[in-house]
Amino acid sequence: LYISQRYLSEVFPEKKAFRFRDFDSYVKVQHELEAADLVFLMPHQLNLLPKKMFDLFIAINCLNEMTAALREYYFQGAHRLAKHIYFKCHKVAETPYEGPVLEGKDYPVASTWKQIYWRDCKVQDQFFETLYAI
């Protein structure tokens, strides 16, 4: 989280960032969070936010490292909080928690989501990237 926060804040210095902090109520951070262009949160904080708060939920090369239950948690969070989801993952990944292979079809995409694209990455050919409207 720290690395992502630092990197994206440096790449987009003109964007307002809501940097990670501990909070237990949305009301306490509402004005600052709603004014931010970039938001950095811990997983448990997703449950404190109102529905459809974000335009885009992004997950890059991290979903394959999660258990199926944790992936489901993030996809449900994206469904509740965002209008779109973009994720980039290995086409085939060995996962330490789930067994030997995880493929693109194994991600818990809701049947109601509209796929905007699913394509091979141009630079990293062992990855796919996809974007859905939620």
C-alpha positions, -999 to 999 in steps of 0.1 A, spaced: 0 0 0 28 24 9 46 17 -24 15 22 -45 6 54 -26 41 68 -30 45 58 -67 11 70 -79 13 103 -59 47 110 -76 34 100 -111 3 121 -107 15 150 -85 -14 172 -96 -39 147 -82 -52 150 -47 -45 118 -27 -63 105 3 -34 87 19 -40 56 40 -49 62 76 -69 44 102 -105 55 105 -137 38 116 -163 61 103 -169 74 68 -183 107 82 -149 114 99 -131 115 65 -159 122 41 -150 156 28 -113 148 23 -120 114 7 -146 128 -17 -122 156 -27 -95 131 -36 -86 118 -70 -66 89 -56 -77 69 -26 -56 44 -7 -74 21 18 -70 -11 37 -94 -40 28 -116 -36 59 -122 0 51 -141 -8 20 -171 -17 41 -173 18 56 -178 35 22 -211 43 5 -223 26 -27 -210 35 -61 -185 60 -47 -158 54 -72 -156 55 -110 -129 28 -113 -117 -1 -91 -82 -12 -102 -63 -45 -93 -30 -51 -110 -11 -83 -106 -24 -90 -71 -55 -111 -75 -37 -144 -82 -19 -142 -49 -52 -142 -29 -74 -171 -18 -107 -176 -37 -126 -161 -7 -105 -130 -7 -108 -125 -44 -146 -128 -40 -144 -102 -12 -127 -77 -35 -150 -84 -65 -180 -79 -42 -165 -47 -29 -159 -35 -65 -195 -44 -74 -208 -23 -45 -184 6 -47 -175 12 -83 -189 19 -118 -161 0 -135 -134 -25 -127 -101 -30 -144 -78 -58 -136 -45 -72 -150 -34 -107 -142 -12 -135 -153 -30 -156 -180 -20 -187 -160 -8 -184 -125 3 -208 -99 -13 -199 -66 1 -210 -32 -34 -211 -16 -56 -226 -43 -36 -252 -61 -14 -252 -92 -33 -231 -117 -55 -200 -119 -67 -188 -153 -87 -158 -165 -120 -177 -163 -114 -183 -126 -120 -147 -115 -155 -141 -99 -169 -117 -125 -206 -110 -120 -228 -121 -148 -244 -86 -148 -211 -69 -156 -206 -57 -192 -172 -66 -206 -157 -36 -224 -125 -54 -234 -104 -85 -226 -70 -85 -243 -35 -96 -241 -11 -70 -227 11 -56 -254 43 -54 -233 39 -82 -209 26 -110 -231 21 -134 -201 -7 -111 -188 -42 -102 -198 -60 -70 -190 -98 -65 -188 -123 -37 -182 -159 -42 -171 -188 -18 -166 -204 -27 -134 
